Amino acid sequence: MKFDELASVAGKGGLFKVLKPSKAGVILESLDAKKQKLVVGADARVSILSEISIYTTTADGATPLIDVMRTIQAEFEGDTGLDKNSDGDELKSFLKHVLPEYDEDRVYVSDIKKLVTWYNLIASTCPEALDETEETKEES
């Protein structure tokens, strides 16, 4: 599975694999053990993870989510020791460690919780999505 096949849906917990477009919208499959299929219409806010960035104080103003997740993978190898119930200060220091230039005024604790939750889910269900070599093979 590739990182650009993963999506989140506003109002729905978890992550989904994009299966294919349909006449009514797009067909998704949950990444959890249930593997439930879901059809979301054009009115749903579906965000492809490869299009999400985290605000930074650098000249670019943001760092792609995939780069942050790959940094976490390289550093923690699938086990951050954190979850969505972790303390806010602990989550902030975690992101500061992984992405020192993140914009503390624009990135909220809820965003960091989502990052940690998504990373834990991807690392446990489809760690190959974080593999850099897979992406470079397909580009060449």
C-alpha positions, 0 to 999 in steps of 0.5 A: 500500500502506498501513502497516497492511497490513505485518507481521513474523513472528517467526522469519522475516526481512523484512516481509510484506504482509497479503493476507487471512485464511484458515481456517488463519490469514492469507495473507502476501506477502513484500516482497522481489523474490520476492513469495513467498506464505506462510500462517501459522497462528494459532500464529505471532506476526504483528505488524502494524507499525502496532501497534508502538511504540518505548519513550520517556521521555515521559509516553506511554511510547512513540512509534508506529513509523509516526511514527518512520519518517515522521521518518526519511523526512522527514530522510533521504528513503529513504537512512539510510546504515545497515544491519543490519551498522552499528556499535552506537554508530552505530545508537544515535546515529542513533535518538537523532537521530531520536527524542531521547527514546527509552528507552536502557534498554529499546530494544536495538541489535537493535531499532534494527537491525530498525528500520533494516532495515524502514525500508530495505525499506519505502523501497525497495519501497513508500515510499507506505506512509510517506506521511501524505497517503494516510492522511489521505485515507482517514480523511476 
